Amino acid sequence: MGFASASALTAALVPILINVLASVPDLNAPGIAMLLAFTISFGFILPVSAPQNMVCLGTETFTTRQFTMVGLWLTVAGYALLLLFAFTWWPLLGLI
């Protein structure tokens, strides 16, 4: 979540994590990789996490502390929803 670009983070880490997950027996590697891909898009906490965050901060309508506090709540809510869907809805769809 501290990378300056979600694309760079995806290109650097997802192939490595897919290989590691594939080596674990009795684990749905594509399903876990999907969770990781969704998690990478959570660039809500730091203004440097995504270019659009810097544009919002550049308007000077709020402080970095306010941005971080709202980002923490959004990240917690996003993770909670991600886990809820991963354990309930996605198995019904055959994704995990």
Backbone bond lengths (Angstrom), bond angles and torsions (degrees), N, CA, C in turn:
res aa  C-N    CA-C-N  psi(-1)  N-CA   C-N-CA  omega(-1)  CA-C   N-CA-C  phi
1 M - - - 1.450 - - 1.524 111.73 -
2 G 1.309 117.91 -6.92 1.442 120.58 -179.90 1.518 113.47 -99.35
3 F 1.334 117.77 1.45 1.452 120.64 178.37 1.521 109.67 -71.15
4 A 1.318 116.57 151.91 1.459 120.63 178.91 1.524 111.66 -78.14
5 S 1.308 117.79 -13.49 1.455 120.57 -177.34 1.525 109.96 -145.81
6 A 1.313 116.01 128.04 1.463 120.09 176.76 1.524 110.47 -66.99
7 S 1.333 117.15 -31.66 1.466 120.10 178.02 1.522 111.26 -64.98
8 A 1.335 116.51 -42.49 1.467 119.88 178.34 1.516 110.78 -65.63
9 L 1.319 117.02 -40.79 1.464 120.58 178.72 1.528 110.88 -63.58
10 T 1.314 116.06 -42.50 1.466 120.44 178.90 1.522 110.58 -63.27
11 A 1.313 117.01 -46.97 1.462 120.87 -178.38 1.519 111.66 -65.07
12 A 1.328 117.51 -31.92 1.462 120.48 -177.39 1.518 113.49 -82.90
13 L 1.322 117.61 -41.45 1.460 119.77 -169.26 1.522 116.28 -102.88
14 V 1.319 118.34 -35.43 1.471 119.14 -173.20 1.530 112.63 -61.92
15 P 1.340 120.71 -44.34 1.472 117.93 177.71 1.534 113.01 -60.21
16 I 1.317 116.95 -37.69 1.466 120.23 178.49 1.524 110.16 -66.09
17 L 1.325 116.52 -45.45 1.463 120.21 -178.89 1.525 112.28 -66.53
18 I 1.322 117.65 -34.94 1.468 119.93 177.17 1.525 110.12 -64.01
19 N 1.324 118.15 -42.28 1.474 120.81 177.60 1.520 111.52 -64.17
20 V 1.311 116.89 -40.83 1.469 119.82 178.30 1.525 109.89 -65.49
21 L 1.329 117.87 -44.29 1.467 121.18 -179.82 1.519 111.79 -65.28
22 A 1.326 117.45 -35.62 1.467 120.67 -179.77 1.519 111.77 -66.75
23 S 1.329 117.51 -24.49 1.459 120.18 -179.01 1.533 112.89 -82.51
24 V 1.337 117.19 -10.20 1.463 120.60 179.84 1.535 108.46 -88.09
25 P 1.333 117.50 122.40 1.466 119.20 -179.37 1.538 111.62 -69.93
26 D 1.312 116.03 151.25 1.464 124.05 176.34 1.530 112.67 58.06
27 L 1.321 116.29 39.18 1.458 121.01 178.27 1.522 107.91 -130.53
28 N 1.313 116.39 135.58 1.460 121.17 178.12 1.528 108.32 -81.52
29 A 1.321 116.92 89.99 1.463 122.01 -176.23 1.524 112.60 -61.14
30 P 1.336 120.84 -43.28 1.473 118.69 178.50 1.533 112.90 -62.50
31 G 1.306 117.41 -37.29 1.461 120.04 179.23 1.517 112.83 -66.47
32 I 1.333 116.52 -43.27 1.458 120.58 178.16 1.527 110.12 -68.20
33 A 1.329 117.31 -37.38 1.468 120.30 177.29 1.529 110.30 -63.60
34 M 1.316 117.61 -35.24 1.463 120.79 176.77 1.528 110.31 -64.52
35 L 1.326 117.13 -41.79 1.470 120.21 176.13 1.522 110.80 -60.62
36 L 1.326 116.88 -41.91 1.459 120.39 178.82 1.519 111.32 -64.26
37 A 1.322 116.73 -39.91 1.465 119.93 179.80 1.528 111.16 -63.71
38 F 1.327 117.13 -40.21 1.467 119.52 176.63 1.526 110.86 -66.60
39 T 1.316 116.85 -39.23 1.456 120.98 -178.42 1.529 111.42 -64.94
40 I 1.317 117.35 -35.59 1.461 120.86 179.55 1.525 111.46 -61.05
41 S 1.313 117.20 -29.91 1.468 119.37 -177.80 1.524 113.07 -78.22
42 F 1.333 118.67 0.72 1.466 121.67 179.45 1.530 109.96 -84.69
43 G 1.315 117.25 78.25 1.457 121.46 178.06 1.510 110.73 -105.70
44 F 1.328 116.10 56.60 1.462 120.12 -172.49 1.522 113.64 -99.93
45 I 1.315 118.76 -18.72 1.460 120.06 -168.19 1.529 112.49 -85.11
46 L 1.318 117.20 -50.16 1.459 120.26 -174.94 1.529 110.96 -101.31
47 P 1.309 117.81 141.33 1.476 119.62 176.50 1.525 112.85 -61.72
48 V 1.334 118.06 -26.40 1.465 120.59 -179.18 1.524 112.91 -84.99
49 S 1.317 118.65 1.48 1.462 120.99 -177.44 1.525 113.25 -71.78
50 A 1.304 117.19 -23.84 1.460 120.80 -178.91 1.532 108.67 -154.95
51 P 1.318 116.97 148.81 1.473 119.50 -179.78 1.529 113.10 -59.42
52 Q 1.319 117.38 -37.37 1.467 119.52 -179.86 1.526 111.71 -65.44
53 N 1.323 117.38 -27.69 1.459 119.96 175.82 1.527 110.62 -66.28
54 M 1.321 116.79 -38.57 1.461 120.15 178.73 1.527 110.95 -67.05
55 V 1.322 117.03 -36.26 1.471 120.06 177.46 1.528 109.67 -63.61
56 C 1.323 116.98 -44.52 1.466 120.41 178.37 1.522 111.54 -62.38
57 L 1.313 116.56 -42.74 1.456 119.78 -179.65 1.530 111.33 -68.81
58 G 1.321 116.88 -29.87 1.457 121.27 179.99 1.520 114.19 -66.54
59 T 1.317 118.01 -16.04 1.467 120.60 178.25 1.521 111.87 -74.55
60 E 1.331 116.49 -14.69 1.463 123.45 179.45 1.532 113.40 57.68
61 T 1.320 116.97 30.06 1.463 119.98 175.80 1.520 111.75 -89.95
62 F 1.325 117.71 -9.82 1.457 122.16 176.68 1.515 108.38 -150.09
63 T 1.325 115.99 165.17 1.457 121.32 -177.85 1.531 110.89 -93.88
64 T 1.309 115.33 168.72 1.469 120.21 176.75 1.522 110.70 -63.34
65 R 1.313 117.47 -36.15 1.472 121.25 178.37 1.532 110.57 -63.63
66 Q 1.320 117.70 -44.14 1.470 120.50 177.70 1.530 110.17 -62.52
67 F 1.325 116.72 -42.31 1.464 121.46 178.81 1.523 110.30 -59.52
68 T 1.325 116.08 -44.12 1.469 120.82 -178.90 1.520 111.62 -66.83
69 M 1.321 118.14 -42.34 1.471 120.94 -178.77 1.535 111.05 -63.81
70 V 1.317 116.95 -45.23 1.469 119.91 177.34 1.526 109.82 -65.16
71 G 1.339 116.79 -39.66 1.465 120.90 178.94 1.512 113.22 -63.06
72 L 1.328 117.24 -37.41 1.470 120.10 176.92 1.517 111.10 -62.46
73 W 1.325 116.90 -45.64 1.471 120.24 179.17 1.519 111.38 -64.36
74 L 1.338 117.69 -41.06 1.468 120.46 178.18 1.528 111.25 -64.41
75 T 1.325 117.07 -38.81 1.455 120.67 179.35 1.526 111.45 -66.41
76 V 1.324 117.32 -43.63 1.469 120.69 178.00 1.525 110.40 -62.95
77 A 1.323 116.67 -44.39 1.472 120.06 178.56 1.528 110.96 -63.90
78 G 1.331 116.70 -40.52 1.465 120.19 178.84 1.513 112.56 -64.27
79 Y 1.326 116.80 -43.86 1.469 120.01 177.58 1.526 111.36 -64.18
80 A 1.310 116.77 -40.81 1.475 119.49 178.83 1.523 110.78 -61.81
81 L 1.326 116.80 -45.06 1.466 119.87 178.19 1.524 111.23 -65.58
82 L 1.321 116.78 -39.59 1.458 120.47 178.53 1.522 111.32 -60.91
83 L 1.318 117.17 -44.85 1.463 120.42 177.79 1.523 112.03 -67.66
84 L 1.324 117.12 -39.03 1.460 120.57 177.32 1.520 110.85 -59.68
85 F 1.330 116.53 -47.78 1.462 119.90 179.43 1.529 111.74 -67.62
86 A 1.329 117.03 -37.02 1.464 120.54 -178.64 1.523 111.64 -64.80
87 F 1.333 117.34 -33.63 1.466 120.08 -177.85 1.518 113.96 -93.22
88 T 1.331 118.15 -15.49 1.462 119.83 -177.10 1.521 113.09 -118.13
89 W 1.305 117.54 -65.02 1.454 121.17 -169.32 1.526 112.83 -78.14
90 W 1.330 119.01 -44.28 1.456 121.49 -175.90 1.523 113.33 -62.92
91 P 1.351 120.70 -37.75 1.468 118.12 175.62 1.529 113.03 -62.58
92 L 1.333 116.28 -33.49 1.463 119.43 177.31 1.520 111.47 -66.46
93 L 1.341 116.90 -30.98 1.451 120.98 178.07 1.525 112.83 -84.40
94 G 1.340 116.52 -8.70 1.454 120.70 -178.81 1.513 113.61 83.08
95 L 1.338 117.50 15.33 1.458 120.50 -178.86 1.518 112.14 -82.21
96 I 1.306 117.63 -30.23 1.473 120.94 178.80 1.518 107.87 -130.61
